[in-house]
Structures are given as C-alpha cells and as structure tokens.
Amino acid sequence: MAVKKRVGIRPVGQPLEKAQALVTKDFNGDPNFFQSIRLQLGINPLDKPYAQHPYLYAAINAIACNIAGVPFEIQSGTRKNPATVESGPWVDLFDAPNPLLSRYQLWESTMIHLSLGGECLWVLEGKGAERQENEVPTEIWPHSGHAFKPRLKNGMVMGWNYNSPSGVVKELEASQVIQFKYFNPYDPLRGLSPLDPARMAVRQDHKASVFNEAFFDNGCDVGGILTSPKPLSPEKEGNIRTQLEERHQGSKKRGRLMVLHGGMEYTQNEITHRDMEFIEQRKWTRDEILAVYKVPKAEVSIYEDLNFATALSQDRGFWQKTLIPKMRYIEDVLYHRLFKSVQGGAQWGMFDLGVVEALQSDFADKTKTAETLWRMGYPVNVINERLQLGLPKVAWGDEALVNSTQTTASALVEGAGEPQDGGGGSGEPGTPPAPVGTGKTAPAVAKQDRAQDPAMTALWEEYIGKVFAPREREFMVKLRVYFGAQKRDVLNRLARVAAESKSVTKDITPSQIEEILFVREEWDASLKASLRPTYKRTTQASIAQLRGELGSALPNTFNALDPNVLEFLRQKEITVTGINETTTDKLRQTLFDGIKEGETVNGLQDRIKNVYNLAAGDARRLTIARTETAQVLSGVRSMAFEEAGIEKQKWVTAKDEAVRPSHLEQDGFVRDVGDAFPNGLTHPSEMGAPPEEIINCRCVAIAVPKETPVTE
C-alpha cells in the first residue's frame, strides 16, 4: 500500500531561518525595529491595549473626553449654598495646570490613566523646591501609577518614589502627591485597573483581529493538506508549494482555480469564519469590554439595535451611572487631599453639570417633580437640595407655601426625623375650633407651666413601644404590598391599551385614560380585605393594654366583637379607601399631561412609577399607617373609658420636637370623658376631625382619678 505523504500549507508563520536573519540585522537604533520583527513573524502581543484595541480605546476615550468637557468650577461659601469663584490662585491653577497641559488635557489624561491602570497620581509643584501642604500648588502633573512606589511606615504611606524616564529616582513627600485610584481589595495601597477583568476579552478580540488580518494577507484556498499516492522528492514538493503560494496566496488571489496532478488530493484543514461564529464572537467580546467600563453602545457609535429614543436614554444613563459617580469621586478626593489643607477648605472644586446637554431632559423631569413636591407643601430650598437641581438657595425658600384655603404651613410641615403629631388649628390665634362630634363648646386655653409627670410619661412610652409601634409596622407592610400590586395592575392596563393603539401614544385618547386607571370598586374592596386583620389585631392589642391599665374596671364583655367596636371598624374601612381617590386623581392628571405632550409608552410608564414613588412611597405609607394605627387605638380607648365608667382623661404627647404646636398646648390638660379639649377633639386622633389635627398624631388620652380637677 502506498504511503501518503502530507504536505502542510500554513497561512501564518515564517521559517526559523528568516527569524534568525531578522534578529541579527543591524537595527540602527530604530525603536520600532523589534516590533516590526514581531509583526513579520506573525507575533503581535497586546502590550499597548489603548493603542491596539479599537473598542477599548473608544470606551476609555468616551469617559475621558466627556468628563474633560465639563467645566471644573471653584466654589466658596457652604456646601449646601455654594457660590462660584471667578478669579484667584485656584482658578488660575485649574485653567492652566502646567506649561504643557490645558484644563481639558488635565482631566483627559487623568481619566485615561485611571481607566487603563486603575490609578492616576498628580504631582503638585509649589513655589519652592517642595510644595507645602497648606500652599495652593502652582502646577499639576498627572502620571500613570506604574512609575511610583510608596514609601511606607507602619503601613501608612509617608511619601512616594518616582522613577523618571531618565532612570533618576525622585523622592516625593505625601503632600506633593494626590493619588486617584479604583479600590483594589487585593492591594489597598494601589488601584485596580478596569482592564484587569476585561483583559481576557480584550486579548481574545485582539487575536481575532490579528487572525482576520492574516486571513486576508495569507488567504489561500488550499489552506489544508495535499496528499500524494506516491512519495515526492524534496525538489518536487518545493516546486508544488511555490506554485500554489504564488497562484493562490493573498486576498486578491482568493477563489482561483487549482489543478492537481498524479492522483493528488486536497483536504480542507482550515477553520472558517463561519465555523468560529466569528462575527458573533467579536460582538460578544465587544459587549463584555463595554460592560466592564459601563459604556453603552450608543457612546461608541453602535446603533445596530437602537432607535433615537433609546440612544438618548443610554446617553443620559451613561452620565448618571458612569460619569457622574466618577466626577463625584474626584471632587471628594480633591476636597480631602487638596482643598481642605488650604484654609480649611474655604474654597473647593466642583464639576458644573448644568452644562451637560444629556442631563437637560433629566432636569426637566426633576422640575416637574419639584413642582409636585412644592404643591404638596415642601419648601423650595428643601426640594432644591433633595433633587440636586443646582439652583441657588433663596432667602424665602425655607418656608412652605400652601393654598390660602388650607391650614398654616407650620401646622403641616413634618418635624426633624419624625412626622409631627399633627397640625395646628384654623382661625384666630387662641381661639380653638368647635369640638368634633359634640355640641359642647371648648373652654378657652389657660396658659400654664405644667411639669412633666414621670408616671404619665412611662405610660405613654409603654403605649407607643408595646402597642403603637408594632401595629404601625404591620400597616406599613400591608400598604407596601397593596400599592405594589396596584402599580403593576395600572402598568399592565397601560400595556394593553398601548397594544390596542399600536403603541403610539397619540392614538391613546383622554377617554382611554379611564381604561388605564385601576377599578376603584375592586381595589377599595381589596384594601378593606387586606387591612381588616390588622384592624382586628390593633383592636385586640389596645384592649389587652387597657385591661392592664384599667384593671377590673373594664368589663370582660368588652372585646373585639363588641357591636360598637365592630361598627367603628366598619367606618374605618370605609374612610381608609379615600387614599385610592388621591392616587386616582394624581394618575389621571399625569397621564393626561403625558398624552398631551406626546410622550412614548415608556414615558407614561415612568409617570405612573413616579406617582407611586411619591404618593405611595415610604413617607406617605408611614403617614397612612401612623394615622390609621392612632385612630383605631384612640377610638377603642375612648369606648373602653365609657364602658369602664372612667370620668376624667388627660391628653399626653411625646413632648419632643415633632409635636405640633396645637397638641403641645393640649399636653397635660384634663377633661371629662366626652368633653372636648381646647383643640376641639374629644380624644386624640378622633375619627372625623380635621386632617391637620389627626395626621401623624401620636398622642394618647390617659385615665385619671375622678377627683382630678379639669384644667381651665
């Protein structure tokens, strides 16, 4: 049987003799000589990734150029109310950091060093040989971290050794160097490069690119094995190889006809681009690289699966999730390592995000939210700070402005840290409103200095800690689940209407808004069913505490099944559904505004979510939960006093900064059970009382001996 000899045709690679000849050649001092050797040998290492990989360059350049384009302003005053400094040594420094770099180039080089090596070190020059810690620098020189080595003492960085390109090692004090770094859990002193987790993807894509180049340079249809039925002489084998390479090697010669003689056979031995899923693999590695650097496709001009709206959304997300956090980090490092050491940080630097065009639509959304919050009664300065609008603080902005037909702002504004016990009354100062639910007239408030009663305070603390707080938390949980389900229902209804309207909002008419809103009857019934067990447990908890407080005076027949108690809870279930009316009104108005402005379905979805973030957020749920808990506990307590024959009761507050002024006036007042206190209520959180007297109230009425005099 004849032996088949294999003749391999390799598209990449060079003979060893050629490599030896190249290496022994005099390179005449050419710094690119050895790189050219590697390229001729088919060796192209990834030693300069920023210069060698297109998408790595694009991602890093997008970060660096965008941040460099944002003005870095010097501020003075307070952090909450800053004022821009127009001139001075700090302004001069950041306008011209050093003789070779402009302001733009300073931030561009800083971000490129950070993105490549995970750290950038600024060397600060002063007026003298060494820059002093309390001195405004005269120059800033950004460097890669590779040339620096920290000098340590007891684990602390005392200075840095800088290895200059000339080989000279220069010792720098800690005050001369500012280190920006990405946190590195493996070396707390040095930064972790984002390129490290992306390096494998970058290498794979780089190799794919090199392979693709070689494919066109050495593209030969016979990239496989030739077999012959009989042995070939070295001379004949060389002739066949030369003929094939001359006729077929090279991208322009691909596809030429090949003729084989003497029974020779050709076997394809090359993995094709299709076999490797070449394009998909390159897309996958590209996306992995962009994900590591948190750069969306639109920022590197990839629009294959994007439309205009999603491109704008990606641009805004790029600023919010990638660039702004990096700028905030830089501001923080500079404040603590540079500005704070000079005059205690009387001046500092901040990026001016107001000029960023991509954030202008976000600013418009914030102003709409700000208007909503303002209408809810929040002060302008509070809204400005909370939403980070960047507007100057105004002298009148610490006061809430409310409609003249409502109660005073001071009666509704929440206290520091805790919602207030309630609001103030209406009418002229010192004139209490008429009592609720009775025909009796409240006596005039007698101003007097009442000392705290330790026993009364202890009873209130037990009431709040053991009865009030646990039930309030239960209401909060129930409301969170309820509002979450309701939000999903509204979003699903919007999706159905949009599908019927071919997802074009201009086809959604105002009449269809009602189809998007939740069905009141269904959700009112759901709310009652959800809260009914909590109302019952709150009632039982109140009665249990009252038995310990009143003892045998409270009849055993008084329990959660008492007809008066059941009727009271039924009324509570009816009144609590009013929260759905508020939510419906807000949804209807915002959807109408969105459709009128021609917003997309995504825009309407965001509006719905905003309603639930505000109207059903933690603050509102706490207000509802606290008010409902207080009304049930106080209502049951009032009925229990009547059942037990209690004749006198005393109003007790928390005595803290969150208590509203009108309730602070009631603290310690004694009234006959059923009579009104100075604010017009027969007991705290009386059902049917004005909202400003019951919302967020934590007061409680406590039984006192019948011989206790009524407060005048």
C-alpha positions in Angstrom: 0.0 0.0 0.0 1.4 3.3 -1.0 2.3 5.7 1.8 0.7 9.1 1.5 2.9 12.0 2.4 1.3 15.1 3.8 2.3 18.5 2.6 1.1 21.2 5.0 0.3 24.6 3.7 0.3 27.0 6.7 -1.2 30.5 6.1 0.6 32.1 9.1 4.2 31.8 10.2 7.7 32.1 8.9 10.7 29.8 8.7 13.2 29.9 11.6 16.0 30.9 9.2 14.1 34.1 8.4 13.6 35.0 12.1 17.3 34.5 12.8 18.2 36.7 9.9 15.9 39.4 11.1 17.3 39.3 14.6 20.9 39.5 13.5 20.2 42.5 11.3 21.6 45.9 12.5 18.5 47.9 13.6 20.4 51.2 13.6 18.7 52.4 16.8 15.2 52.2 15.3 12.8 51.9 18.4 10.2 50.2 16.2 12.6 47.6 14.8 11.7 44.8 17.2 8.0 45.5 16.9 8.4 45.2 13.1 10.1 41.8 13.6 7.3 40.6 15.7 4.8 41.6 13.1 6.7 39.9 10.2 6.9 36.7 12.3 3.1 36.8 13.0 3.6 37.8 16.6 1.6 40.8 17.7 1.4 41.0 21.5 -1.2 43.2 23.3 1.4 45.4 25.1 -0.3 48.7 24.3 -4.0 47.9 24.6 -5.2 51.6 24.4 -3.4 51.9 21.0 -4.1 48.4 19.8 -7.8 47.7 20.5 -10.5 49.9 18.9 -13.4 49.4 21.4 -11.1 49.7 24.4 -9.9 53.0 23.0 -13.4 54.1 22.2 -14.8 53.2 25.7 -11.9 54.9 27.6 -11.9 57.9 25.3 -15.7 58.3 25.7 -15.2 58.5 29.5 -12.2 60.8 29.3 -13.5 63.3 26.7 -16.9 63.6 28.3 -15.6 64.4 31.7 -12.9 66.7 30.3 -15.6 68.7 28.6 -17.4 69.6 31.9 -16.1 72.8 33.5 -14.4 72.4 36.8 -15.6 75.4 38.9 -14.1 76.7 42.1 -16.7 77.3 44.8 -16.8 79.2 48.1 -19.4 79.6 50.9 -21.1 76.5 52.2 -21.5 73.1 50.5 -25.3 73.5 50.5 -25.2 77.0 49.2 -22.1 77.4 47.1 -21.0 80.5 45.1 -18.8 80.3 42.1 -15.3 81.9 42.4 -14.4 83.8 39.2 -10.7 84.5 39.9 -7.9 83.6 42.3 -5.0 81.1 42.6 -7.3 78.0 42.5 -9.0 79.3 39.3 -5.6 80.0 37.7 -4.3 76.6 38.6 -7.1 74.6 37.0 -7.3 76.8 34.0 -3.6 76.2 33.2 -2.4 73.2 35.3 1.2 73.2 33.8 3.0 74.7 30.8 2.3 71.6 28.7 -1.4 70.8 29.6 -4.6 72.8 29.3 -7.6 72.4 31.6 -9.2 69.9 29.2 -6.0 67.8 28.8 -5.5 67.6 32.6 -8.9 65.8 33.0 -8.5 63.8 29.8 -5.1 62.4 30.8 -6.3 61.8 34.4 -9.2 59.7 33.3 -7.2 57.7 30.7 -4.6 56.8 33.4 -7.4 55.8 35.8 -9.2 53.8 33.1 -6.1 51.9 32.0 -4.1 51.4 35.2 -6.7 51.9 37.9 -4.9 54.9 39.3 -3.5 58.3 38.4 -1.1 60.3 40.6 -0.9 64.1 40.5 2.5 65.5 41.3 1.9 69.0 42.8 4.6 71.7 42.3 4.9 74.7 44.6 6.7 78.0 44.6 9.8 76.5 46.4 11.7 73.2 45.9 8.9 71.3 47.6 5.2 72.2 47.7 4.0 72.8 51.3 0.8 71.2 52.4 -1.0 74.5 53.2 0.1 76.1 49.9 -2.0 76.4 46.7 0.0 74.5 44.1 1.5 76.3 41.1 1.4 73.3 38.8 -0.2 69.9 38.4 1.4 67.0 36.6 -0.7 63.8 36.1 1.1 60.5 35.8 0.4 56.8 35.5 0.9 54.9 38.7 3.4 52.5 37.2 6.3 54.9 37.8 5.5 55.3 41.5 6.3 53.3 44.5 5.0 54.2 48.0 7.3 54.7 51.0 5.6 53.1 54.0 5.9 53.4 57.7 3.7 51.3 59.9 1.5 50.5 56.9 0.9 54.2 56.2 2.1 56.0 53.0 4.7 58.6 54.1 5.7 59.5 50.5 6.4 58.3 47.0 9.4 57.4 45.0 9.1 58.5 41.4 11.1 56.6 38.7 11.6 59.2 35.9 12.0 58.1 32.3 15.7 59.0 32.5 16.1 56.5 35.3 16.5 59.0 38.1 14.5 58.2 41.3 13.0 61.2 42.9 11.6 61.2 46.5 8.3 63.0 46.9 6.6 63.9 50.1 3.0 62.8 50.7 1.8 66.4 50.4 3.3 66.6 46.9 1.2 63.7 45.5 -2.5 63.1 45.1 -3.5 59.5 44.3 -6.7 58.8 42.5 -7.4 55.1 42.5 -10.1 52.5 42.0 -10.5 50.4 45.1 -8.4 47.2 45.0 -9.3 44.5 47.5 -6.0 42.7 46.8 -3.8 45.7 47.4 -5.4 48.6 49.4 -2.5 50.9 48.5 -2.8 50.6 44.8 -5.7 50.9 42.3 -7.4 48.1 40.4 -7.5 48.6 36.7 -10.8 48.0 34.9 -8.7 46.5 32.2 -7.8 43.6 34.5 -11.3 41.9 34.5 -11.6 42.9 30.8 -8.2 41.7 29.8 -9.2 38.3 28.6 -11.9 39.6 26.4 -9.6 42.3 25.0 -6.9 39.6 24.3 -9.4 37.3 22.6 -10.8 40.1 20.4 -7.2 41.3 19.6 -6.3 37.7 18.5 -9.4 37.6 16.4 -8.4 40.8 14.7 -4.9 39.5 14.1 -6.3 36.3 12.7 -8.6 38.3 10.4 -5.7 40.3 9.1 -3.7 37.2 8.5 -6.6 35.6 6.8 -6.6 38.3 4.1 -2.8 38.6 3.9 -2.4 34.8 3.5 -5.8 33.9 2.2 -5.2 30.7 0.3 -7.9 28.3 -0.9 -5.6 25.4 -0.2 -5.2 26.1 3.5 -5.2 22.4 4.2 -3.3 19.2 3.3 -2.2 17.8 -0.1 -1.8 14.0 -0.2 0.0 12.0 -2.9 -0.3 8.3 -3.7 3.5 8.1 -4.0 6.4 9.7 -2.3 7.6 13.1 -3.6 11.1 14.3 -3.8 12.0 17.4 -1.8 12.6 19.3 -5.0 9.2 18.4 -6.5 7.5 19.2 -3.1 9.1 22.6 -3.0 8.0 23.3 -6.6 4.4 22.4 -5.8 4.4 24.6 -2.7 5.9 27.6 -4.6 3.4 27.3 -7.4 0.4 27.1 -5.0 1.6 30.1 -2.9 2.3 32.2 -6.0 -1.1 31.5 -7.6 -3.3 31.4 -4.5 -1.7 33.2 -1.6 -3.1 36.7 -0.9 -6.5 38.3 -0.5 -6.7 39.3 -4.2 -6.0 35.7 -5.4 -8.6 34.0 -3.3 -11.0 31.8 -5.3 -8.7 30.9 -8.2 -9.0 27.5 -9.8 -6.5 24.9 -8.7 -5.4 21.9 -10.8 -3.9 18.7 -9.1 -1.9 16.1 -11.0 -0.8 12.5 -10.4 -3.7 11.5 -8.2 -3.0 14.1 -5.6 -5.9 15.0 -3.3 -6.6 18.2 -1.3 -8.2 18.1 2.2 -9.6 21.4 3.7 -7.9 21.8 7.1 -8.8 25.4 8.0 -11.4 26.6 10.5 -13.6 29.1 8.6 -15.0 32.3 10.0 -18.5 30.7 9.9 -17.2 27.7 11.9 -15.9 30.0 14.6 -19.1 32.2 14.6 -16.5 35.0 14.0 -18.8 38.0 14.0 -20.9 36.9 17.0 -17.7 36.2 19.0 -16.4 39.6 18.3 -19.7 41.2 19.3 -19.7 39.2 22.5 -16.2 40.3 23.5 -17.0 43.9 22.5 -20.1 43.9 24.7 -18.1 42.4 27.6 -15.5 45.2 27.3 -18.1 47.9 27.2 -19.9 46.4 30.2 -16.7 46.4 32.3 -16.3 50.1 31.6 -20.0 50.8 31.9 -20.1 52.5 28.5 -23.4 51.9 26.5 -23.2 51.1 22.8 -24.5 54.5 21.7 -21.4 56.2 23.2 -19.2 54.3 20.8 -21.4 54.9 17.8 -23.1 51.4 17.7 -26.7 51.9 16.8 -27.5 48.4 15.3 -30.2 47.7 17.8 -31.1 51.2 19.0 -33.5 53.9 17.9 -33.3 57.6 18.7 -35.2 57.4 22.0 -33.1 54.5 23.4 -29.9 56.3 22.2 -30.9 59.4 24.2 -31.8 57.2 27.2 -28.4 55.5 27.0 -26.7 58.8 26.8 -28.4 60.0 30.0 -27.8 56.7 31.7 -24.1 57.0 30.8 -23.9 60.3 32.6 -25.9 59.2 35.6 -24.4 55.8 36.2 -20.9 56.1 34.9 -19.6 59.7 34.6 -21.2 61.5 37.5 -20.1 58.9 40.1 -16.5 59.3 38.7 -16.7 63.1 38.9 -18.1 62.9 42.5 -15.2 60.6 43.4 -12.7 63.1 42.0 -14.4 66.0 43.8 -14.3 64.1 47.1 -10.6 63.1 46.8 -9.6 66.7 45.9 -11.5 68.2 48.7 -10.0 65.9 51.4 -6.4 65.7 49.9 -6.0 69.2 48.5 -8.6 71.9 49.2 -9.1 71.0 52.9 -5.4 71.5 53.6 -5.6 75.1 52.4 -7.5 77.5 54.7 -9.6 74.6 55.9 -11.4 74.1 52.6 -12.8 77.7 52.3 -12.7 77.1 48.6 -13.1 73.8 46.7 -13.8 72.5 43.2 -17.0 71.0 41.6 -17.9 69.9 38.1 -20.7 72.1 36.7 -23.2 69.5 35.4 -25.6 72.2 34.4 -23.9 72.5 31.0 -24.3 68.8 30.2 -26.9 68.6 27.4 -27.7 65.0 28.0 -28.9 65.9 31.5 -31.2 68.7 30.4 -34.2 66.3 29.9 -33.5 64.8 33.3 -33.5 68.4 34.7 -36.9 68.9 33.0 -38.3 65.8 34.7 -36.9 67.0 38.0 -38.5 70.3 37.7 -41.9 68.6 37.2 -41.3 66.5 40.3 -40.2 69.7 42.1 -43.4 71.4 41.2 -45.4 68.4 42.6 -43.4 68.5 45.8 -43.9 72.2 46.1 -47.7 71.8 45.7 -47.5 69.2 48.5 -46.1 71.9 50.8 -42.4 71.2 50.8 -40.1 74.3 51.0 -38.2 75.4 47.8 -34.8 75.0 49.3 -35.5 71.5 50.6 -36.7 70.5 47.2 -33.6 72.0 45.5 -31.3 70.1 47.8 -33.2 66.8 47.7 -33.4 66.7 43.8 -30.0 68.3 43.4 -31.3 70.9 41.0 -28.2 73.0 41.5 -30.2 76.2 41.9 -29.0 79.0 44.2 -30.6 79.0 47.7 -33.2 81.7 48.2 -33.9 83.6 51.4 -37.6 82.7 51.5 -37.1 79.1 50.4 -37.1 77.6 53.9 -40.8 78.2 54.3 -43.5 76.1 52.7 -46.2 77.9 50.7 -49.7 76.4 50.8 -53.1 77.3 49.4 -54.8 80.0 51.5 -57.9 77.8 51.9 -55.8 75.2 53.7 -54.3 75.3 57.2 -51.0 77.0 58.0 -47.7 75.5 56.7 -46.2 75.3 60.2 -49.1 73.0 61.2 -48.4 70.5 58.4 -44.6 70.5 58.0 -43.0 67.4 59.4 -40.6 67.7 62.3 -36.9 66.7 62.1 -36.6 63.0 61.7 -40.2 62.1 62.7 -43.5 63.1 61.2 -45.2 65.6 63.5 -48.0 64.6 65.9 -50.4 66.7 63.8 -51.1 70.2 62.6 -52.4 73.4 64.1 -56.0 74.6 64.2 -57.5 77.2 61.9 -58.9 80.5 62.8 -57.6 83.3 65.0 -54.7 82.6 67.5 -56.0 81.4 70.8 -59.5 80.6 69.5 -59.9 76.8 69.3 -62.2 75.3 66.7 -65.6 73.9 67.7 -65.5 70.4 69.2 -66.0 67.4 66.8 -69.0 65.2 67.3 -70.4 67.1 70.3 -72.4 70.2 70.9 -70.2 71.4 73.7 -68.1 74.5 73.5 -64.4 74.1 74.2 -63.2 76.3 77.1 -60.5 78.9 76.5 -57.0 77.6 76.7 -55.4 78.6 80.0 -51.6 79.0 79.6 -49.8 77.4 82.5 -46.4 75.8 83.2 -47.0 72.1 83.6 -44.1 70.0 84.9 -43.6 66.5 83.4 -45.3 63.7 85.2 -42.9 60.6 85.2 -45.8 58.1 85.7 -47.7 59.7 82.8 -44.5 59.7 80.6 -43.8 56.0 81.4 -47.4 55.0 80.5 -47.1 56.8 77.2 -43.8 55.1 76.4 -45.3 51.7 77.1 -48.3 52.5 74.9 -46.0 53.6 72.0 -43.4 50.8 72.4 -45.7 47.8 73.0 -48.9 48.7 71.2 -48.5 51.5 68.8 -45.2 50.8 67.0 -45.7 47.0 66.2 -49.1 47.7 64.7 -47.8 50.7 62.7 -45.1 48.5 61.2 -47.8 45.9 60.3 -49.8 48.6 58.5 -46.7 49.7 56.6 -46.0 46.2 55.3 -49.6 45.7 54.2 -49.6 49.0 52.4 -46.3 48.3 50.6 -47.7 45.0 49.2 -51.0 46.7 48.3 -49.5 49.6 46.5 -47.0 47.4 44.7 -49.8 45.2 43.3 -51.9 48.3 42.4 -48.9 49.8 40.5 -48.5 46.5 38.5 -52.1 46.5 37.6 -52.0 50.1 36.3 -48.8 49.3 34.2 -50.5 46.2 32.8 -53.6 48.2 31.8 -51.4 50.8 30.1 -49.6 48.0 28.2 -53.0 46.6 27.0 -54.2 50.0 25.9 -50.9 50.7 24.1 -51.1 47.3 22.3 -54.6 48.1 21.0 -53.4 51.5 19.9 -50.3 50.1 18.2 -48.0 51.6 20.9 -48.4 55.1 19.6 -49.4 57.5 22.4 -51.1 60.0 20.0 -53.6 57.2 19.4 -54.4 57.0 23.1 -57.2 59.4 23.7 -58.1 61.1 27.0 -61.1 58.8 27.3 -58.9 55.8 27.3 -57.1 57.1 30.5 -60.0 55.7 32.5 -59.2 52.3 31.0 -55.6 52.6 32.3 -56.7 53.6 35.8 -57.4 50.8 38.4 -61.0 50.0 39.1 -61.9 51.7 42.3 -64.5 49.2 43.5 -62.1 46.3 43.1 -59.2 48.0 44.8 -61.3 49.5 47.5 -62.6 46.0 48.4 -59.0 44.7 48.2 -57.8 47.4 50.6 -60.5 46.6 53.1 -59.8 42.9 52.9 -56.1 43.5 53.3 -56.3 45.8 56.3 -59.2 44.1 58.1 -57.0 41.5 60.0 -54.6 44.4 61.0 -57.5 46.5 62.3 -58.6 43.5 64.4 -55.2 42.8 65.8 -54.8 46.5 66.6 -58.1 46.5 68.4 -57.1 43.4 70.4 -53.7 44.9 71.3 -55.4 48.1 72.5 -57.9 46.2 74.7 -55.2 44.0 76.2 -53.2 47.0 77.2 -56.3 48.7 78.6 -57.0 45.7 80.8 -53.6 46.1 82.4 -54.2 49.9 82.7 -57.8 49.9 84.0 -57.9 46.6 85.8 -61.2 45.2 86.8 -63.0 48.4 85.9 -63.1 47.3 82.3 -65.8 44.7 81.8 -64.9 41.3 80.4 -67.7 41.7 77.9 -65.8 44.5 76.2 -63.8 42.8 73.4 -63.1 43.0 69.7 -66.6 41.6 68.9 -68.4 44.3 70.8 -71.1 45.8 68.4 -69.8 49.3 69.0 -66.3 48.2 68.2 -67.4 46.4 65.0 -69.3 49.4 63.8 -66.3 51.6 64.5 -64.0 49.4 62.5 -66.5 49.2 59.6 -66.4 53.0 59.4 -62.6 52.9 59.5 -62.6 50.6 56.5 -64.8 53.0 54.6 -62.7 56.1 55.3 -59.3 54.5 54.6 -60.3 53.9 50.9 -60.0 57.6 50.4 -56.3 57.0 49.7 -57.3 55.4 46.4 -59.2 58.6 45.4 -56.0 60.6 45.9 -53.9 58.1 43.9 -56.5 58.0 41.1 -56.5 61.8 40.8 -52.7 62.0 40.6 -52.6 59.2 37.9 -55.4 60.8 35.8 -53.7 64.2 35.8 -50.2 62.9 35.0 -51.4 60.6 32.2 -53.4 63.4 30.7 -50.3 65.6 30.7 -48.1 62.9 29.2 -50.5 62.2 26.4 -50.9 65.9 25.7 -47.2 66.2 25.4 -47.0 63.2 23.0 -44.8 61.1 25.3 -44.0 57.5 24.4 -45.4 54.5 26.3 -42.1 54.4 28.2 -42.7 58.0 29.3 -46.2 57.2 30.5 -44.8 54.2 32.4 -42.3 56.5 34.1 -45.1 58.8 35.1 -47.1 56.0 36.7 -44.0 54.9 38.6 -43.3 58.5 39.8 -46.9 58.7 41.1 -46.3 55.6 43.2 -42.8 56.6 44.2 -44.3 59.9 45.6 -47.9 59.1 46.5 -47.2 55.6 47.7 -43.6 56.0 48.8 -42.3 55.3 52.3 -43.2 58.8 53.6 -46.9 58.5 52.6 -47.2 54.9 53.7 -45.8 55.9 57.1 -48.3 58.8 57.3 -51.2 56.5 56.4 -50.0 53.7 58.8 -49.4 56.1 61.7 -52.8 57.8 61.3 -54.7 54.5 60.9 -53.0 53.0 63.9 -53.6 56.1 66.1 -57.3 56.3 65.1 -58.0 52.7 65.9 -56.2 52.7 69.2 -57.6 56.0 70.3 -61.1 55.2 69.2 -61.1 51.8 71.0 -59.6 53.5 74.1 -62.4 56.1 74.2 -65.1 53.4 74.0 -63.3 51.4 76.7 -63.3 54.5 79.0 -67.0 54.8 78.7 -67.5 51.0 79.3 -65.3 51.2 82.4 -67.1 54.3 83.8 -63.9 56.5 83.6 -64.9 60.1 84.2 -61.7 62.0 83.6 -59.0 61.8 81.0 -55.7 63.6 80.4 -54.1 64.4 77.0 -50.5 63.2 76.8 -48.0 64.0 74.0 -44.5 62.8 73.1 -43.0 66.0 74.4 -40.5 66.0 71.6 -39.6 68.4 68.7 -42.0 66.6 66.4 -45.2 67.5 68.4 -47.2 70.1 66.6 -47.9 73.4 68.5 -51.6 72.9 68.9 -51.1 69.4 70.5 -48.3 70.7 72.7 -50.9 73.1 74.1 -53.1 70.2 75.0 -50.4 68.2 76.8 -51.5 67.6 80.4 -55.0 69.1 80.0 -57.7 67.2 81.9 -61.2 66.9 80.6 -64.4 64.9 81.4 -64.7 61.9 79.1 -66.8 63.0 76.2 -66.0 66.7 76.6 -63.7 68.5 74.1 -60.1 69.5 74.7 -59.1 73.1 73.7 -58.4 72.0 70.1 -62.0 70.7 69.7 -61.3 66.9 69.9 -62.9 64.7 72.5 -59.8 62.4 72.3 -56.6 62.3 70.2 -57.0 61.1 66.6 -60.8 61.4 66.7 -62.3 60.0 63.6 -63.9 62.8 61.5 -61.7 65.5 63.0 -59.9 68.0 60.6 -56.8 66.4 58.9 -54.4 68.9 60.4 -55.4 67.6 63.9 -55.1 63.8 63.3 -52.5 63.2 60.5 -49.4 61.5 62.1 -50.7 62.1 65.6 -49.0 60.0 68.4 -50.9 61.5 71.3 -52.9 59.4 73.8 -55.6 60.0 76.4 -54.9 58.5 79.8 -57.5 57.9 82.5 -57.0 59.9 85.7 -58.8 59.8 89.1 -62.2 61.4 89.0 -61.2 63.9 91.7 -58.6 65.4 89.3 -59.7 68.9 88.5 -60.5 69.9 85.0 -57.8 72.1 83.5 -59.0 75.7 82.9 
